[in-house]
Amino acid sequence: MDRRFIATIGFLLAVAAGLAWVLPAPSSDTRELLSWGLNPGLTSPKQPPLMAWAGGVVMRLAWPTTFWCVALDQALNAVGLYYVYRTLRLWTSRQAAGLWTLLLAGSVYFIAAPVAFALNADVLQFPFWAALLFHALRAFATRGWRHWIALALAFALAFYTKYTVGLFVAALGVATLWVPAYRRVWREPRLYAAGLLGAALIAPHLIAMPRSGALGHATGTVLLDAGLGYRLRNLGEMAVGFLAYLAPAWLWLAAGAARGEVLHAPASADPARFVRATAGASLAMLALLVLGLGFKYPSRYDAPFLFLIGLAAASLLRFDAARLTATRTWMTRVTLGFAVIVLVGGLAIYGLATHHPRQQEPLLQAAARLQAEWSAHYACGPAYLMGDFWSAYGLGISFVPPRPGVHLIEIAGDPGYDPARRDAQGAIVIYRDRLDAHEIEGVFPRLDLTKPETLTLPFAHTLDGATMTYRYVFAPPKGC
């Protein structure tokens, strides 16, 4: 990949960081994982622990804003895109591999979606899956130990991210049986050595799993008694995600086909056939989960499958070699143009014309005001910020130093929550707009909710003048 394409891909990934400047407040799942990152461990309430570890990195090294979450996310995505390029080079030219990688990097998913889904377990899977695929192909072909070891490491990281990697590994197994050149891998002792290494790496989490809510959260997404309409809607989410997240690459490829520059010519090389088989098996199993088991499927779950779709397309289509230079030029220009439109449009819409009710919430300003008021009354604490999902996690991570957030209706599964510490150091109970007395009384049955304090602040990084109102009460500390 030449320097120009590396710089171009770098710019495309940087667009999300630019959007993160005008949308500084982390979104829902990102707030949650940042809060969990204050007490990292081998488990988390809803997913395996890697996303909480990533949140812990941000909490310890940078301010907990969307920008730093997106920066870490896109750095990992850059690693994933590197593996995509290396995989493409197994059957196509350097120029064509660079163009396919650029089209993937310039898709809606990579230049916009990380702002909303930064460090979420779904999006973190991509680089590890991409590494898993590449090192599997190289290990099968070269039998080199370094690829087998890298394969085990990639599997372990993917497993610590989300259990969905089990589906991907099953698809890789199907592909080895489908493509004759790879069937001999089952007689390779190094495969089983890598499997043992991978099992040893994930063993600590497996041992700790009974204390985790992750497995229950995963099985809770399966609704065996769901009706056909529900199942079809989820299948539609899956399909729409593949179309929308990979736009505008689909448009540029369609235009190239109309111009005679993109040809239908399935690559016959074994790695290309293996990629097609892996992608086909993955999507077939995913559709079976959705239709057969009633798996609840929001479109963001498409994240780790997008690169497989891109690689499969690259194995089925070929750029006309005689016009490849011209094709690279115009596709690069329109991809960059689309990214600039997204960046400028996002900055104008949210910076001038309107506001985002979640990602422009004035967390840092509100946390500073609350912290000053608390410190004026008490010599220690608060131990926790407690309340609704948005306020508890968002304001807790914005304190200096940060405090864990506790979503009151999920209090039993919150890592590190200790009622004794809460009583000793106190807590701030806070909600957006209005207090929920029913939720609060389940934890604080004698807390006076008749005269809550009110804090109103303008939304951050926007000129539209809208404000956010919090209502809160202090649960005083008993130990200071």
Contacts in CASP RR format, 6 or more apart in sequence:
PFRMAT RR
TARGET T0000
AUTHOR 0000-0000-0000
METHOD contacts of the structure
MODEL  1
MDRRFIATIGFLLAVAAGLAWVLPAPSSDTRELLSWGLNPGLTSPKQPPL
MAWAGGVVMRLAWPTTFWCVALDQALNAVGLYYVYRTLRLWTSRQAAGLW
TLLLAGSVYFIAAPVAFALNADVLQFPFWAALLFHALRAFATRGWRHWIA
LALAFALAFYTKYTVGLFVAALGVATLWVPAYRRVWREPRLYAAGLLGAA
LIAPHLIAMPRSGALGHATGTVLLDAGLGYRLRNLGEMAVGFLAYLAPAW
LWLAAGAARGEVLHAPASADPARFVRATAGASLAMLALLVLGLGFKYPSR
YDAPFLFLIGLAAASLLRFDAARLTATRTWMTRVTLGFAVIVLVGGLAIY
GLATHHPRQQEPLLQAAARLQAEWSAHYACGPAYLMGDFWSAYGLGISFV
PPRPGVHLIEIAGDPGYDPARRDAQGAIVIYRDRLDAHEIEGVFPRLDLT
KPETLTLPFAHTLDGATMTYRYVFAPPKGC
1 85 0 8 1.000
1 94 0 8 1.000
1 97 0 8 1.000
1 98 0 8 1.000
1 101 0 8 1.000
2 94 0 8 1.000
5 98 0 8 1.000
5 99 0 8 1.000
5 101 0 8 1.000
5 102 0 8 1.000
5 332 0 8 1.000
8 102 0 8 1.000
8 332 0 8 1.000
8 335 0 8 1.000
8 336 0 8 1.000
9 78 0 8 1.000
9 81 0 8 1.000
9 101 0 8 1.000
9 102 0 8 1.000
9 105 0 8 1.000
10 78 0 8 1.000
10 105 0 8 1.000
11 336 0 8 1.000
11 339 0 8 1.000
12 102 0 8 1.000
12 105 0 8 1.000
12 106 0 8 1.000
12 110 0 8 1.000
12 111 0 8 1.000
12 335 0 8 1.000
12 336 0 8 1.000
12 339 0 8 1.000
13 74 0 8 1.000
13 77 0 8 1.000
13 78 0 8 1.000
13 105 0 8 1.000
13 110 0 8 1.000
13 111 0 8 1.000
14 74 0 8 1.000
15 111 0 8 1.000
15 112 0 8 1.000
15 339 0 8 1.000
15 340 0 8 1.000
15 342 0 8 1.000
15 343 0 8 1.000
16 70 0 8 1.000
16 73 0 8 1.000
16 74 0 8 1.000
16 110 0 8 1.000
16 111 0 8 1.000
16 112 0 8 1.000
16 113 0 8 1.000
16 114 0 8 1.000
16 115 0 8 1.000
17 67 0 8 1.000
17 70 0 8 1.000
17 71 0 8 1.000
17 74 0 8 1.000
18 67 0 8 1.000
18 343 0 8 1.000
18 347 0 8 1.000
19 70 0 8 1.000
19 112 0 8 1.000
19 115 0 8 1.000
19 342 0 8 1.000
19 343 0 8 1.000
19 346 0 8 1.000
19 347 0 8 1.000
20 65 0 8 1.000
20 66 0 8 1.000
20 67 0 8 1.000
20 69 0 8 1.000
20 70 0 8 1.000
20 71 0 8 1.000
20 115 0 8 1.000
20 118 0 8 1.000
21 67 0 8 1.000
21 347 0 8 1.000
21 461 0 8 1.000
22 346 0 8 1.000
22 347 0 8 1.000
22 350 0 8 1.000
22 351 0 8 1.000
22 360 0 8 1.000
22 461 0 8 1.000
22 462 0 8 1.000
23 66 0 8 1.000
23 115 0 8 1.000
23 350 0 8 1.000
23 356 0 8 1.000
23 359 0 8 1.000
23 360 0 8 1.000
23 461 0 8 1.000
24 65 0 8 1.000
24 66 0 8 1.000
24 67 0 8 1.000
24 359 0 8 1.000
24 360 0 8 1.000
24 363 0 8 1.000
24 364 0 8 1.000
24 460 0 8 1.000
24 461 0 8 1.000
25 65 0 8 1.000
25 66 0 8 1.000
25 358 0 8 1.000
25 359 0 8 1.000
25 360 0 8 1.000
25 361 0 8 1.000
25 362 0 8 1.000
25 363 0 8 1.000
25 394 0 8 1.000
25 460 0 8 1.000
26 34 0 8 1.000
26 64 0 8 1.000
26 65 0 8 1.000
26 66 0 8 1.000
26 69 0 8 1.000
26 118 0 8 1.000
26 359 0 8 1.000
26 394 0 8 1.000
26 397 0 8 1.000
27 66 0 8 1.000
27 115 0 8 1.000
27 116 0 8 1.000
27 117 0 8 1.000
27 118 0 8 1.000
27 358 0 8 1.000
27 359 0 8 1.000
28 358 0 8 1.000
28 389 0 8 1.000
28 390 0 8 1.000
29 117 0 8 1.000
29 120 0 8 1.000
30 66 0 8 1.000
30 69 0 8 1.000
30 117 0 8 1.000
30 118 0 8 1.000
30 119 0 8 1.000
30 120 0 8 1.000
31 389 0 8 1.000
31 390 0 8 1.000
31 393 0 8 1.000
31 394 0 8 1.000
31 397 0 8 1.000
32 46 0 8 1.000
32 389 0 8 1.000
32 393 0 8 1.000
32 407 0 8 1.000
33 44 0 8 1.000
33 51 0 8 1.000
33 52 0 8 1.000
33 54 0 8 1.000
33 55 0 8 1.000
33 119 0 8 1.000
33 120 0 8 1.000
34 55 0 8 1.000
34 56 0 8 1.000
34 58 0 8 1.000
34 59 0 8 1.000
34 64 0 8 1.000
34 69 0 8 1.000
34 119 0 8 1.000
34 393 0 8 1.000
34 394 0 8 1.000
34 397 0 8 1.000
35 392 0 8 1.000
35 393 0 8 1.000
35 394 0 8 1.000
35 396 0 8 1.000
35 397 0 8 1.000
35 402 0 8 1.000
35 404 0 8 1.000
35 405 0 8 1.000
36 44 0 8 1.000
36 45 0 8 1.000
36 52 0 8 1.000
36 55 0 8 1.000
36 415 0 8 1.000
37 52 0 8 1.000
37 53 0 8 1.000
37 55 0 8 1.000
37 56 0 8 1.000
37 59 0 8 1.000
38 56 0 8 1.000
38 59 0 8 1.000
38 397 0 8 1.000
38 402 0 8 1.000
38 403 0 8 1.000
38 404 0 8 1.000
39 404 0 8 1.000
39 415 0 8 1.000
39 416 0 8 1.000
40 49 0 8 1.000
40 52 0 8 1.000
40 53 0 8 1.000
40 56 0 8 1.000
41 49 0 8 1.000
41 52 0 8 1.000
41 53 0 8 1.000
41 208 0 8 1.000
41 415 0 8 1.000
42 49 0 8 1.000
42 204 0 8 1.000
42 205 0 8 1.000
42 207 0 8 1.000
42 208 0 8 1.000
43 49 0 8 1.000
43 205 0 8 1.000
43 208 0 8 1.000
43 209 0 8 1.000
43 211 0 8 1.000
43 212 0 8 1.000
43 213 0 8 1.000
43 214 0 8 1.000
43 415 0 8 1.000
44 51 0 8 1.000
44 52 0 8 1.000
44 212 0 8 1.000
44 213 0 8 1.000
44 214 0 8 1.000
44 415 0 8 1.000
45 212 0 8 1.000
45 213 0 8 1.000
45 214 0 8 1.000
45 217 0 8 1.000
45 410 0 8 1.000
45 413 0 8 1.000
45 414 0 8 1.000
45 415 0 8 1.000
46 213 0 8 1.000
46 214 0 8 1.000
46 217 0 8 1.000
47 121 0 8 1.000
47 161 0 8 1.000
47 162 0 8 1.000
47 214 0 8 1.000
47 217 0 8 1.000
48 121 0 8 1.000
48 159 0 8 1.000
48 160 0 8 1.000
48 161 0 8 1.000
48 162 0 8 1.000
48 163 0 8 1.000
48 205 0 8 1.000
48 212 0 8 1.000
48 214 0 8 1.000
49 160 0 8 1.000
49 205 0 8 1.000
50 121 0 8 1.000
50 124 0 8 1.000
50 157 0 8 1.000
50 160 0 8 1.000
50 161 0 8 1.000
51 119 0 8 1.000
51 120 0 8 1.000
51 121 0 8 1.000
51 124 0 8 1.000
51 161 0 8 1.000
52 415 0 8 1.000
53 160 0 8 1.000
54 72 0 8 1.000
54 119 0 8 1.000
54 124 0 8 1.000
55 69 0 8 1.000
55 119 0 8 1.000
57 72 0 8 1.000
58 64 0 8 1.000
58 68 0 8 1.000
58 69 0 8 1.000
58 72 0 8 1.000
58 119 0 8 1.000
59 397 0 8 1.000
59 402 0 8 1.000
61 68 0 8 1.000
62 68 0 8 1.000
63 364 0 8 1.000
64 397 0 8 1.000
64 398 0 8 1.000
64 402 0 8 1.000
65 364 0 8 1.000
66 115 0 8 1.000
66 118 0 8 1.000
66 359 0 8 1.000
69 118 0 8 1.000
69 119 0 8 1.000
70 114 0 8 1.000
70 115 0 8 1.000
70 118 0 8 1.000
72 118 0 8 1.000
72 119 0 8 1.000
73 114 0 8 1.000
73 118 0 8 1.000
73 119 0 8 1.000
73 123 0 8 1.000
73 124 0 8 1.000
74 110 0 8 1.000
74 114 0 8 1.000
76 124 0 8 1.000
76 126 0 8 1.000
76 127 0 8 1.000
77 110 0 8 1.000
77 114 0 8 1.000
77 126 0 8 1.000
77 127 0 8 1.000
79 127 0 8 1.000
79 130 0 8 1.000
79 131 0 8 1.000
80 126 0 8 1.000
80 127 0 8 1.000
80 130 0 8 1.000
80 131 0 8 1.000
80 307 0 8 1.000
81 101 0 8 1.000
81 104 0 8 1.000
81 105 0 8 1.000
81 110 0 8 1.000
81 130 0 8 1.000
83 127 0 8 1.000
83 130 0 8 1.000
83 131 0 8 1.000
83 133 0 8 1.000
83 134 0 8 1.000
84 100 0 8 1.000
84 101 0 8 1.000
84 104 0 8 1.000
84 130 0 8 1.000
84 307 0 8 1.000
84 311 0 8 1.000
85 97 0 8 1.000
85 98 0 8 1.000
85 101 0 8 1.000
86 134 0 8 1.000
87 130 0 8 1.000
87 133 0 8 1.000
87 134 0 8 1.000
87 137 0 8 1.000
87 271 0 8 1.000
87 275 0 8 1.000
87 311 0 8 1.000
88 96 0 8 1.000
88 97 0 8 1.000
88 98 0 8 1.000
88 100 0 8 1.000
88 101 0 8 1.000
88 311 0 8 1.000
88 314 0 8 1.000
89 97 0 8 1.000
90 137 0 8 1.000
90 269 0 8 1.000
90 271 0 8 1.000
90 272 0 8 1.000
91 267 0 8 1.000
91 269 0 8 1.000
91 271 0 8 1.000
91 272 0 8 1.000
91 315 0 8 1.000
92 100 0 8 1.000
92 267 0 8 1.000
92 314 0 8 1.000
92 318 0 8 1.000
93 321 0 8 1.000
93 324 0 8 1.000
95 324 0 8 1.000
95 325 0 8 1.000
95 328 0 8 1.000
96 314 0 8 1.000
96 318 0 8 1.000
96 319 0 8 1.000
96 324 0 8 1.000
99 319 0 8 1.000
99 324 0 8 1.000
99 327 0 8 1.000
99 328 0 8 1.000
99 331 0 8 1.000
99 332 0 8 1.000
100 310 0 8 1.000
100 313 0 8 1.000
100 314 0 8 1.000
102 331 0 8 1.000
102 332 0 8 1.000
102 335 0 8 1.000
103 249 0 8 1.000
103 252 0 8 1.000
103 253 0 8 1.000
103 331 0 8 1.000
103 335 0 8 1.000
104 110 0 8 1.000
104 246 0 8 1.000
104 249 0 8 1.000
104 306 0 8 1.000
104 307 0 8 1.000
104 310 0 8 1.000
105 111 0 8 1.000
106 248 0 8 1.000
106 249 0 8 1.000
106 335 0 8 1.000
106 338 0 8 1.000
106 339 0 8 1.000
107 245 0 8 1.000
107 246 0 8 1.000
107 247 0 8 1.000
107 248 0 8 1.000
107 249 0 8 1.000
107 306 0 8 1.000
108 244 0 8 1.000
108 245 0 8 1.000
108 246 0 8 1.000
108 247 0 8 1.000
108 248 0 8 1.000
108 342 0 8 1.000
109 245 0 8 1.000
109 246 0 8 1.000
109 303 0 8 1.000
109 306 0 8 1.000
111 338 0 8 1.000
111 339 0 8 1.000
111 342 0 8 1.000
111 343 0 8 1.000
112 342 0 8 1.000
113 123 0 8 1.000
113 245 0 8 1.000
113 300 0 8 1.000
113 303 0 8 1.000
114 123 0 8 1.000
115 359 0 8 1.000
116 359 0 8 1.000
117 123 0 8 1.000
117 300 0 8 1.000
117 303 0 8 1.000
120 300 0 8 1.000
121 161 0 8 1.000
121 162 0 8 1.000
122 162 0 8 1.000
122 300 0 8 1.000
122 301 0 8 1.000
122 303 0 8 1.000
122 304 0 8 1.000
123 300 0 8 1.000
123 303 0 8 1.000
124 161 0 8 1.000
124 162 0 8 1.000
125 158 0 8 1.000
125 161 0 8 1.000
125 162 0 8 1.000
125 164 0 8 1.000
125 165 0 8 1.000
125 303 0 8 1.000
125 304 0 8 1.000
126 303 0 8 1.000
126 304 0 8 1.000
126 306 0 8 1.000
126 307 0 8 1.000
128 154 0 8 1.000
128 155 0 8 1.000
128 157 0 8 1.000
128 158 0 8 1.000
128 161 0 8 1.000
128 165 0 8 1.000
129 154 0 8 1.000
129 158 0 8 1.000
129 165 0 8 1.000
129 168 0 8 1.000
129 304 0 8 1.000
129 307 0 8 1.000
129 308 0 8 1.000
130 307 0 8 1.000
131 150 0 8 1.000
131 154 0 8 1.000
131 157 0 8 1.000
132 151 0 8 1.000
132 154 0 8 1.000
132 155 0 8 1.000
132 158 0 8 1.000
132 165 0 8 1.000
132 168 0 8 1.000
132 169 0 8 1.000
132 172 0 8 1.000
133 172 0 8 1.000
133 275 0 8 1.000
133 278 0 8 1.000
133 308 0 8 1.000
133 311 0 8 1.000
135 147 0 8 1.000
135 148 0 8 1.000
135 150 0 8 1.000
135 151 0 8 1.000
135 154 0 8 1.000
136 151 0 8 1.000
136 172 0 8 1.000
137 271 0 8 1.000
137 274 0 8 1.000
138 144 0 8 1.000
138 147 0 8 1.000
139 147 0 8 1.000
139 148 0 8 1.000
139 150 0 8 1.000
139 151 0 8 1.000
139 190 0 8 1.000
139 191 0 8 1.000
139 194 0 8 1.000
140 176 0 8 1.000
140 182 0 8 1.000
140 185 0 8 1.000
140 188 0 8 1.000
141 271 0 8 1.000
143 188 0 8 1.000
143 190 0 8 1.000
144 190 0 8 1.000
145 190 0 8 1.000
148 190 0 8 1.000
148 191 0 8 1.000
148 193 0 8 1.000
148 194 0 8 1.000
149 194 0 8 1.000
149 197 0 8 1.000
151 194 0 8 1.000
152 194 0 8 1.000
152 195 0 8 1.000
152 197 0 8 1.000
152 198 0 8 1.000
152 201 0 8 1.000
153 198 0 8 1.000
153 201 0 8 1.000
155 165 0 8 1.000
155 169 0 8 1.000
155 195 0 8 1.000
155 198 0 8 1.000
155 201 0 8 1.000
155 202 0 8 1.000
156 198 0 8 1.000
156 201 0 8 1.000
156 202 0 8 1.000
158 165 0 8 1.000
158 168 0 8 1.000
159 165 0 8 1.000
159 166 0 8 1.000
159 202 0 8 1.000
159 205 0 8 1.000
160 202 0 8 1.000
160 205 0 8 1.000
163 214 0 8 1.000
163 215 0 8 1.000
163 218 0 8 1.000
164 301 0 8 1.000
164 304 0 8 1.000
167 282 0 8 1.000
167 285 0 8 1.000
167 286 0 8 1.000
167 289 0 8 1.000
168 278 0 8 1.000
168 282 0 8 1.000
168 304 0 8 1.000
170 281 0 8 1.000
170 285 0 8 1.000
171 278 0 8 1.000
171 279 0 8 1.000
171 280 0 8 1.000
171 281 0 8 1.000
171 282 0 8 1.000
171 285 0 8 1.000
172 278 0 8 1.000
173 281 0 8 1.000
174 277 0 8 1.000
174 278 0 8 1.000
174 281 0 8 1.000
175 182 0 8 1.000
175 274 0 8 1.000
175 275 0 8 1.000
175 277 0 8 1.000
175 278 0 8 1.000
175 281 0 8 1.000
176 182 0 8 1.000
176 183 0 8 1.000
176 185 0 8 1.000
176 186 0 8 1.000
176 274 0 8 1.000
177 183 0 8 1.000
178 273 0 8 1.000
178 277 0 8 1.000
178 281 0 8 1.000
179 270 0 8 1.000
179 273 0 8 1.000
179 274 0 8 1.000
179 277 0 8 1.000
181 270 0 8 1.000
182 270 0 8 1.000
182 274 0 8 1.000
185 191 0 8 1.000
209 215 0 8 1.000
213 413 0 8 1.000
220 296 0 8 1.000
221 295 0 8 1.000
221 296 0 8 1.000
222 289 0 8 1.000
222 293 0 8 1.000
222 294 0 8 1.000
222 295 0 8 1.000
222 296 0 8 1.000
223 230 0 8 1.000
223 294 0 8 1.000
223 295 0 8 1.000
223 296 0 8 1.000
224 293 0 8 1.000
224 294 0 8 1.000
226 294 0 8 1.000
230 294 0 8 1.000
231 290 0 8 1.000
231 291 0 8 1.000
231 292 0 8 1.000
231 294 0 8 1.000
232 291 0 8 1.000
234 290 0 8 1.000
234 294 0 8 1.000
234 295 0 8 1.000
234 296 0 8 1.000
234 297 0 8 1.000
235 287 0 8 1.000
235 290 0 8 1.000
235 291 0 8 1.000
235 297 0 8 1.000
237 297 0 8 1.000
237 298 0 8 1.000
237 299 0 8 1.000
238 286 0 8 1.000
238 287 0 8 1.000
238 290 0 8 1.000
238 297 0 8 1.000
238 299 0 8 1.000
238 301 0 8 1.000
238 302 0 8 1.000
240 299 0 8 1.000
241 299 0 8 1.000
241 302 0 8 1.000
242 302 0 8 1.000
242 305 0 8 1.000
242 306 0 8 1.000
242 309 0 8 1.000
243 250 0 8 1.000
244 299 0 8 1.000
245 299 0 8 1.000
245 302 0 8 1.000
245 303 0 8 1.000
245 306 0 8 1.000
246 306 0 8 1.000
246 309 0 8 1.000
246 310 0 8 1.000
248 334 0 8 1.000
248 335 0 8 1.000
248 338 0 8 1.000
249 310 0 8 1.000
249 335 0 8 1.000
252 331 0 8 1.000
252 334 0 8 1.000
252 335 0 8 1.000
253 262 0 8 1.000
253 313 0 8 1.000
253 317 0 8 1.000
256 262 0 8 1.000
256 327 0 8 1.000
257 263 0 8 1.000
257 317 0 8 1.000
260 320 0 8 1.000
260 323 0 8 1.000
261 319 0 8 1.000
261 320 0 8 1.000
261 323 0 8 1.000
261 326 0 8 1.000
261 327 0 8 1.000
262 317 0 8 1.000
262 318 0 8 1.000
262 319 0 8 1.000
262 320 0 8 1.000
262 327 0 8 1.000
263 317 0 8 1.000
263 318 0 8 1.000
263 319 0 8 1.000
263 320 0 8 1.000
264 316 0 8 1.000
264 317 0 8 1.000
264 318 0 8 1.000
265 316 0 8 1.000
265 317 0 8 1.000
265 318 0 8 1.000
266 272 0 8 1.000
266 276 0 8 1.000
266 315 0 8 1.000
266 316 0 8 1.000
267 273 0 8 1.000
267 315 0 8 1.000
267 316 0 8 1.000
267 318 0 8 1.000
272 315 0 8 1.000
273 315 0 8 1.000
275 308 0 8 1.000
275 311 0 8 1.000
275 312 0 8 1.000
275 315 0 8 1.000
276 312 0 8 1.000
276 315 0 8 1.000
276 316 0 8 1.000
278 308 0 8 1.000
279 305 0 8 1.000
279 308 0 8 1.000
279 309 0 8 1.000
279 311 0 8 1.000
279 312 0 8 1.000
280 312 0 8 1.000
282 305 0 8 1.000
282 308 0 8 1.000
283 305 0 8 1.000
283 308 0 8 1.000
286 305 0 8 1.000
289 295 0 8 1.000
289 297 0 8 1.000
290 297 0 8 1.000
319 327 0 8 1.000
320 327 0 8 1.000
350 356 0 8 1.000
350 360 0 8 1.000
350 461 0 8 1.000
350 462 0 8 1.000
351 461 0 8 1.000
351 462 0 8 1.000
351 463 0 8 1.000
351 464 0 8 1.000
352 462 0 8 1.000
352 463 0 8 1.000
352 464 0 8 1.000
353 464 0 8 1.000
354 462 0 8 1.000
354 464 0 8 1.000
355 459 0 8 1.000
355 462 0 8 1.000
355 464 0 8 1.000
355 465 0 8 1.000
355 466 0 8 1.000
356 459 0 8 1.000
356 462 0 8 1.000
357 459 0 8 1.000
357 468 0 8 1.000
358 390 0 8 1.000
360 459 0 8 1.000
360 460 0 8 1.000
360 461 0 8 1.000
360 462 0 8 1.000
361 390 0 8 1.000
361 394 0 8 1.000
361 459 0 8 1.000
361 460 0 8 1.000
361 468 0 8 1.000
362 457 0 8 1.000
362 458 0 8 1.000
362 459 0 8 1.000
362 460 0 8 1.000
362 468 0 8 1.000
363 394 0 8 1.000
363 395 0 8 1.000
363 397 0 8 1.000
363 398 0 8 1.000
363 460 0 8 1.000
364 398 0 8 1.000
364 460 0 8 1.000
365 457 0 8 1.000
365 460 0 8 1.000
366 395 0 8 1.000
366 398 0 8 1.000
366 455 0 8 1.000
366 457 0 8 1.000
366 468 0 8 1.000
366 470 0 8 1.000
367 395 0 8 1.000
367 396 0 8 1.000
367 398 0 8 1.000
367 399 0 8 1.000
367 400 0 8 1.000
368 400 0 8 1.000
369 455 0 8 1.000
369 457 0 8 1.000
370 395 0 8 1.000
370 399 0 8 1.000
370 428 0 8 1.000
370 430 0 8 1.000
370 455 0 8 1.000
370 472 0 8 1.000
371 399 0 8 1.000
371 400 0 8 1.000
373 453 0 8 1.000
374 381 0 8 1.000
374 382 0 8 1.000
374 428 0 8 1.000
374 474 0 8 1.000
377 474 0 8 1.000
377 476 0 8 1.000
378 426 0 8 1.000
378 474 0 8 1.000
378 476 0 8 1.000
378 477 0 8 1.000
378 480 0 8 1.000
379 480 0 8 1.000
380 424 0 8 1.000
380 425 0 8 1.000
380 477 0 8 1.000
380 479 0 8 1.000
380 480 0 8 1.000
381 403 0 8 1.000
381 425 0 8 1.000
381 426 0 8 1.000
381 477 0 8 1.000
381 480 0 8 1.000
382 403 0 8 1.000
382 425 0 8 1.000
382 426 0 8 1.000
382 427 0 8 1.000
382 428 0 8 1.000
382 474 0 8 1.000
382 475 0 8 1.000
382 477 0 8 1.000
383 403 0 8 1.000
383 404 0 8 1.000
383 418 0 8 1.000
383 421 0 8 1.000
383 422 0 8 1.000
383 424 0 8 1.000
383 425 0 8 1.000
383 426 0 8 1.000
383 427 0 8 1.000
383 477 0 8 1.000
384 392 0 8 1.000
384 396 0 8 1.000
384 403 0 8 1.000
384 404 0 8 1.000
384 405 0 8 1.000
384 406 0 8 1.000
384 417 0 8 1.000
384 421 0 8 1.000
384 422 0 8 1.000
384 426 0 8 1.000
384 427 0 8 1.000
384 428 0 8 1.000
385 391 0 8 1.000
385 392 0 8 1.000
385 393 0 8 1.000
385 394 0 8 1.000
385 395 0 8 1.000
385 396 0 8 1.000
385 399 0 8 1.000
385 403 0 8 1.000
385 404 0 8 1.000
385 405 0 8 1.000
385 406 0 8 1.000
385 427 0 8 1.000
385 428 0 8 1.000
385 430 0 8 1.000
386 392 0 8 1.000
386 405 0 8 1.000
386 406 0 8 1.000
386 408 0 8 1.000
386 411 0 8 1.000
386 422 0 8 1.000
386 427 0 8 1.000
386 428 0 8 1.000
386 429 0 8 1.000
386 430 0 8 1.000
386 443 0 8 1.000
386 475 0 8 1.000
387 406 0 8 1.000
387 407 0 8 1.000
387 408 0 8 1.000
387 429 0 8 1.000
387 430 0 8 1.000
387 431 0 8 1.000
387 436 0 8 1.000
387 439 0 8 1.000
387 440 0 8 1.000
388 407 0 8 1.000
388 408 0 8 1.000
388 431 0 8 1.000
388 432 0 8 1.000
388 436 0 8 1.000
389 407 0 8 1.000
390 432 0 8 1.000
391 430 0 8 1.000
391 431 0 8 1.000
391 432 0 8 1.000
391 470 0 8 1.000
392 405 0 8 1.000
392 406 0 8 1.000
392 407 0 8 1.000
392 408 0 8 1.000
392 430 0 8 1.000
393 405 0 8 1.000
393 407 0 8 1.000
394 405 0 8 1.000
395 405 0 8 1.000
395 428 0 8 1.000
395 430 0 8 1.000
396 402 0 8 1.000
396 403 0 8 1.000
396 404 0 8 1.000
396 405 0 8 1.000
397 403 0 8 1.000
397 405 0 8 1.000
404 414 0 8 1.000
404 416 0 8 1.000
404 417 0 8 1.000
405 414 0 8 1.000
406 414 0 8 1.000
406 417 0 8 1.000
406 427 0 8 1.000
407 414 0 8 1.000
408 436 0 8 1.000
408 439 0 8 1.000
408 440 0 8 1.000
408 442 0 8 1.000
408 443 0 8 1.000
409 439 0 8 1.000
411 417 0 8 1.000
411 443 0 8 1.000
422 475 0 8 1.000
423 477 0 8 1.000
423 478 0 8 1.000
423 479 0 8 1.000
424 477 0 8 1.000
424 478 0 8 1.000
424 479 0 8 1.000
424 480 0 8 1.000
425 477 0 8 1.000
425 479 0 8 1.000
425 480 0 8 1.000
426 474 0 8 1.000
426 475 0 8 1.000
426 476 0 8 1.000
426 477 0 8 1.000
426 478 0 8 1.000
427 474 0 8 1.000
427 475 0 8 1.000
428 472 0 8 1.000
428 473 0 8 1.000
428 474 0 8 1.000
428 475 0 8 1.000
429 435 0 8 1.000
429 440 0 8 1.000
429 444 0 8 1.000
429 447 0 8 1.000
429 472 0 8 1.000
429 473 0 8 1.000
429 474 0 8 1.000
429 475 0 8 1.000
430 470 0 8 1.000
430 471 0 8 1.000
430 472 0 8 1.000
431 470 0 8 1.000
431 471 0 8 1.000
431 472 0 8 1.000
432 468 0 8 1.000
432 469 0 8 1.000
432 470 0 8 1.000
433 469 0 8 1.000
433 471 0 8 1.000
434 471 0 8 1.000
435 449 0 8 1.000
435 452 0 8 1.000
435 471 0 8 1.000
435 472 0 8 1.000
435 473 0 8 1.000
437 449 0 8 1.000
440 447 0 8 1.000
440 449 0 8 1.000
441 447 0 8 1.000
441 449 0 8 1.000
444 475 0 8 1.000
447 473 0 8 1.000
447 475 0 8 1.000
448 473 0 8 1.000
449 473 0 8 1.000
452 471 0 8 1.000
452 472 0 8 1.000
452 473 0 8 1.000
453 471 0 8 1.000
453 472 0 8 1.000
453 473 0 8 1.000
454 469 0 8 1.000
454 470 0 8 1.000
454 471 0 8 1.000
455 469 0 8 1.000
455 470 0 8 1.000
455 471 0 8 1.000
455 472 0 8 1.000
456 467 0 8 1.000
456 468 0 8 1.000
456 469 0 8 1.000
456 470 0 8 1.000
457 467 0 8 1.000
457 468 0 8 1.000
458 465 0 8 1.000
458 466 0 8 1.000
458 467 0 8 1.000
458 468 0 8 1.000
459 465 0 8 1.000
459 466 0 8 1.000
459 467 0 8 1.000
459 468 0 8 1.000
END
